[in-house]
Amino acid sequence: MPVPKRKTSQSRRDKRRAQQKLTVETA
């Protein structure tokens, strides 16, 4: 399993997670 060499910034990670959560909640 490939592992990202650079750790994603918190802002990016939170943004992505928030978007997913929204889609899940609305669905």
MARNU-687352 format. One record per residue (C-alpha): residue number from 1; x, y, z. Coordinates in nm, 3 decimals. Layout:
// MARNU-687352
pt pos->NUM&u->X&v->Y&w->Z
...
This chain:
// MARNU-687352
pt pos->1&u->0.000&v->0.000&w->0.000
pt pos->2&u->0.157&v->0.332&w->-0.109
pt pos->3&u->0.222&v->0.579&w->0.169
pt pos->4&u->0.228&v->0.955&w->0.105
pt pos->5&u->0.578&v->1.088&w->0.163
pt pos->6&u->0.459&v->1.432&w->0.269
pt pos->7&u->0.206&v->1.477&w->0.548
pt pos->8&u->-0.101&v->1.664&w->0.425
pt pos->9&u->-0.162&v->1.996&w->0.598
pt pos->10&u->-0.434&v->2.004&w->0.862
pt pos->11&u->-0.638&v->2.265&w->0.674
pt pos->12&u->-0.648&v->2.048&w->0.361
pt pos->13&u->-0.732&v->1.735&w->0.560
pt pos->14&u->-1.010&v->1.905&w->0.755
pt pos->15&u->-1.150&v->2.056&w->0.435
pt pos->16&u->-1.167&v->1.716&w->0.267
pt pos->17&u->-1.324&v->1.554&w->0.574
pt pos->18&u->-1.582&v->1.833&w->0.610
pt pos->19&u->-1.686&v->1.791&w->0.247
pt pos->20&u->-1.729&v->1.414&w->0.287
pt pos->21&u->-1.927&v->1.460&w->0.606
pt pos->22&u->-2.157&v->1.706&w->0.432
pt pos->23&u->-2.225&v->1.470&w->0.143
pt pos->24&u->-2.293&v->1.184&w->0.384
pt pos->25&u->-2.529&v->1.389&w->0.599
pt pos->26&u->-2.729&v->1.525&w->0.305
pt pos->27&u->-2.757&v->1.183&w->0.140
